């Protein structure tokens, strides 16, 4: 084998070796989100007049804070639940205005009522309840706590 041919084959092999892991890691099946532990000791407040809380000004809006989804449900009440899904601990739980307002994890499609009750079963695994937190409104300050 000539030197030029050897270097050309080495270049193609090196390029393949460098790009193959990226191609595997960039597949469509990759999950957006992080595996995290369920938050503990939840007790915080939100000033509903602040920019942080602007999404809570309308029914169906939600914000994420301290791994908690804080939402104003479709009836105008404040509800809060863990952002960490009880199915596989991904931090992708959000509030959506389907079925009167539910908590939904788009990683595997887990759905939960506003009281945390599982509404479906994913992967044949028995569904577990989503942790729901207490909310208390005092003027424009919303407290979220265990």
C-alpha positions in Angstrom: 0.0 0.0 0.0 1.3 3.4 -0.9 1.7 6.1 1.7 -1.0 8.3 0.1 -3.5 5.5 0.1 -2.6 4.6 3.7 -3.2 8.2 4.9 -6.5 8.4 3.0 -7.8 5.2 4.6 -6.6 6.3 8.0 -8.4 9.6 7.5 -11.7 7.9 6.7 -11.4 5.6 9.6 -10.6 8.4 12.0 -13.5 10.4 10.7 -15.8 7.4 11.2 -14.5 6.8 14.7 -15.1 10.4 15.7 -18.6 10.8 14.2 -20.1 7.4 15.1 -20.6 8.2 18.8 -22.3 11.5 17.9 -24.6 9.8 15.4 -25.7 7.3 18.1 -26.1 10.0 20.7 -28.1 12.3 18.4 -30.8 9.8 17.5 -34.5 10.7 17.4 -35.2 8.4 20.4 -33.0 10.5 22.8 -35.1 11.9 25.6 -35.2 15.6 26.4 -35.0 16.1 30.1 -33.0 15.0 33.1 -33.3 12.2 35.6 -33.6 13.8 39.0 -34.7 13.0 42.5 -38.0 14.0 43.8 -37.7 17.3 45.7 -38.2 17.3 49.4 -38.8 20.0 52.0 -40.9 22.1 49.6 -41.9 25.4 51.1 -41.6 28.6 49.0 -43.6 31.6 48.0 -44.3 33.3 44.7 -45.2 37.0 44.3 -48.1 36.8 41.8 -47.3 40.4 40.7 -43.7 39.6 39.7 -42.5 38.8 36.2 -41.7 35.3 37.4 -45.4 34.6 37.9 -46.7 36.2 34.7 -47.8 32.9 33.3 -50.1 32.4 36.3 -52.2 35.4 35.4 -54.5 33.4 33.2 -56.3 30.1 33.7 -54.2 27.2 32.3 -50.9 28.9 32.8 -48.0 27.4 34.8 -44.5 28.0 35.9 -41.6 25.8 37.0 -39.9 26.5 40.3 -37.7 24.3 42.6 -38.7 21.2 40.5 -42.4 22.0 41.1 -45.0 22.8 38.5 -47.2 25.6 39.8 -50.4 26.1 37.8 -53.5 28.1 37.7 -56.1 25.5 36.7 -59.0 26.1 34.3 -61.2 27.1 37.2 -58.7 29.7 38.4 -57.5 27.8 41.4 -53.7 27.3 42.1 -52.4 23.8 42.1 -48.9 22.5 42.4 -47.2 19.1 41.8 -43.8 17.7 41.4 -42.1 18.4 38.1 -40.4 14.9 38.5 -42.5 12.2 36.9 -43.4 9.2 39.2 -42.9 6.9 36.2 -39.1 7.2 35.6 -38.1 10.4 37.4 -37.7 12.7 34.4 -38.2 16.4 35.1 -40.7 16.9 32.3 -44.1 17.1 34.1 -46.1 20.2 32.9 -49.7 21.4 33.3 -51.8 21.1 30.1 -55.4 22.2 29.5 -56.5 18.7 28.3 -59.4 16.9 30.0 -60.2 19.9 32.3 -56.5 20.4 33.2 -54.0 17.7 33.9 -50.3 17.2 34.7 -48.6 15.5 31.8 -45.1 14.1 31.2 -44.1 14.1 27.6 -41.3 11.6 28.0 -43.5 8.5 28.0 -47.0 10.1 28.1 -47.8 9.7 31.8 -50.9 11.7 32.7 -52.1 12.7 36.2 -55.2 14.3 37.6 -54.8 17.6 39.6 -54.8 15.5 42.8 -51.8 13.4 41.5 -53.9 10.3 40.6 -52.5 8.4 37.6 -54.8 8.6 34.6 -53.0 6.0 32.5 -50.5 3.2 32.7 -47.2 3.4 30.7 -45.0 0.5 29.6 -47.2 -2.0 31.6 -45.7 -0.6 34.8 -48.2 0.0 37.6 -48.8 3.7 37.7 -47.8 5.6 40.9 -49.3 8.9 42.0 -47.6 12.2 41.3 -46.7 14.2 44.4 -49.0 17.1 44.9 -48.3 20.1 47.1 -50.5 22.4 49.1 -51.1 26.0 47.9 -52.2 28.9 50.0 -53.0 32.4 48.7 -52.5 35.5 51.0 -53.1 38.6 49.0 -50.7 38.4 46.0 -48.4 35.9 47.7 -48.8 32.2 46.8 -47.2 29.8 49.2 -46.4 26.2 47.9 -45.6 23.7 50.6 -45.7 20.1 51.7 
